[in-house]
């Protein structure tokens, strides 16, 4: 399914101390993915070249994804929240916390009287927000990593690369590992086809029938069918050749090869 998001507009409220600005994080039930508009906010980052659908099905460019850490203020306590798979959308006026993603992770949101409360899968209150212009502005801030270790770009690999690194495991197993998030760091080049051709696997799976102990056809005349075997003798440069005619005659020959 294509990710969708609904972009708000940056504005300030004259009669309210709250203001929705580019650094704001909004709780959004319409977006199907977490969205950030700050490249420096990412703890780890994977470049992407895709898009999400905005208002009116307008395609909005996505330049990457990764994890973002937020600091939430709840009852005079700071709570750290890590959002995985946050899409980097530079043109987004605000950053968005997807309530559908929260629900998928086992959490939920409670709304009423102009207040929103976000709970994780353990029923722990992790964030609160206030209704501002029919949107819920969360009381959170982005934790920007240090510049010397900020959002190291992750190297992308092809399906063939991971197939070999996992000991030539089946592609279906790799796809299940990726879709179910069974491991961290399994980063696939988006444009790569999940149907690679592995020469080693093709050769390993090839089979042929064993040579029969007895043949059903015998040659009727000498020279009609001949078997030849060539091997190197223990003496360096000396080769031997045996010839067996299917009619029953066996001959041997020896010859030497001059040293190079």
N, C-alpha and C positions, 0 to 999 in steps of 0.2 A: 504494500500500500504506500502511496506517495505521502510523505509528511506534509502537513498543512499547518499554517500558522496565521494568526490574524494580528496585524501590526497596528499598534496604537500610535497616537501622535504625541509628540513632546509638548507639554504645556505646563503652566503654573496656575495655581488657583489663587485669586486675589484675596478671598476671605478665609483661607485655610493655610496653616503653616506647612501642610503637606504639599509637595510638588513632585510631579512625575517628570523625571529628567532622564537623560541617556544612561545614567548609572543605576537607575531604579530597576528593581526586580518585581515583577507583577505575577500574581497567581492567575493562571489562565486555564480555563476548561476547554477552550476551543483548539489550542495548539496540541498536536500529537507528539511533539518533542520539546525538550528543554531547549531554549534559545539564549545565546549570549552574543552581544555585539562588541565585546572587548577581547581582542586577541591576547593581550597580556594577562587575562584572567585564568588562562588554562594551565593546569598542573602538568598535563601531558596533552599532546596534540597530534592528530593525524590529518594531513591535508586531504581535501576532497574537492571534487568539481562536479557539484550536483545542484539541486534547487529544491525549494519548498513552495507550496502554493499559498499566496497571500489572499487578501480580500479581492473578490472578483476573479479568482483563479489566476491572478497575476503571478508569474514565476519569479521567485526571489532567489538570487544566487546564494549558495552555501559553499564556503571555502574550507571547511574542515570540521572536525569534531574532537571531543576529548572530555576530560573530567575537570570540573570547576568546584572549588571549595568556597562555601559561604559561611559567614559568621552571623548567627541569629541571636537576637536579644529576646529572652523569654523570662519574665518574672525576675528581672535584675540579674539573670545568669546568661552567660555566653554559651551557645551551643554551636558546634561545628557540624556542618552538613556538606557531604560530598555528593555532587550530582554527576552521574556517569552519562556518557554519550550525549553531551551537550553540543548542539550544532552551532557553528560559528557563522553568524549572518551579519556581516559588517553594516549592512544597510538598515538593520532593525533599529528603530528609535529607542527601544527598551529591551531588557532581558526578561525572559519569561520562564516561569516554573510550570511545567505541564502537570495539571492535576490528573490527567489520564495516566501519565507515567507514574505518578505517585500511587495511584490506585493499583496499577499493574505490579508495583513493588510490595504491595500488601498494606500500604498506608491509606489514609483517607483525609478528607477536608471537612470541617464543620463550619457553617456560615450562619450568621444571624445577628440582627441589630447592628449591622455595619461592620462586623468583625469576622475575620476568617482565621481559623486555627488549623494548622497542618500537623498530622500525627504520622509517625512511622509505623512499621509493621508490628512493633512492640507496644503500640498504643501510647508512645511517649510523645508529648507535645514538643515539636521541634521548631516551629515558627508561627508567628502571628502577623496579622496585617489588618489594615483599615480600608474601608471602602472610600475610594476617592474618584469622583466622577464616574460612578458605576463600574469601577475597576478596583481590584484589591491590591493595594500597595503593601508589599511585605517589609517588615522591619528586619532586613538583612543587608549585609554588605559583602562585597567580593573580597576574598583573601588572595591578594596578588603574590605569587611566588617570587623569591629573590631573582634578580636578573641573571645571576650566574648559573642558575639551575632552572630558569623559567621555561616551562613547557617545551621540553626537548622534543623535537619533531621525530615521530616514529617512522622508521623505515618500513615501507610496504613491500610485501613479498607476493609472488604469484602462487596460484594453486599448486603448480609443479614444485616450487621451492618448498612449500610446507609438506607436500606429499613425500618428498625425499627426506626432509628433516625428521618426519615422524616414522621413518623406516618403511616407506612405500605403502602407507595405510591407504585404504580405499577412499575415494573422494567423497562418497556419501557419508562416511564417518567424520571427515573433516567438516563437511557442511553442517552436520548435526552438532559438532563441537562448537562451531561458530555461532549458529542460530540460538543455541541454548546457553551461550556464554559459560561453557564448562571450564575454560582456561582464560587467563589474561594474556594479552599481547599477540593474539592471533589476528594480525592485521593483513588483510588481503587487498591487493590492488583492485579498485572498483571496476575497472574496465576489463579485467582478466576473465577469461572464460573458465567455468568450473569443469571443463571437460578436457584436461590436458592429455597429451600423448606421452607415455613413459616407455621408452624403448626397452629399458631393463625389465619392466613388468611384462611387456609383450614377449620378450625372449624367454623369460622364466616360465611363462604359462604355455609355451609351445611344447608339443609332445608328438612323438611318432611311434608307430608300432615297432616292437622289437624285431630283430632279424630272425627269420624262421630257422629252426634247427635242420629242417629238411626242405629241399626245394621240390616243387611239383613238376618242374620241367628240367630235363637233362639234355645237354647238347648231344647231337647225333654225330657230329664230325669235329675233328681236332681244329682248334682255332675259332670255332663258332662262338664260344663264350670263354673269356679269359679274365682271371682275377689277378691283380698285381698289388704287391706290397713293397714299400721302400722304407728302409730304416738305416740309421747310422750305427755302425759297429763300435765297439769300445775303442778301437784304434782310431785316433783322430784323423779325419779326412778320408776314412774308408767307409763306403756305403755298400749295402747289400740289397739285392732285389730278388724277390721270389715271384715266380709266375706259375699260376695253376690253371691249366686248361680244364674246363668243366667236363671234358671227355675223359679226364683221368690222368693227364700227363703233367708232371711238376718239374720245373727247371729253376736253377739258381744262377745268379750272376753277381760278381763282385767288381767294384771299380773304385778308384780313389779320386779325390778332388785335390788339386794342387793348392797349397796354402796361399792365402791372400797376402 
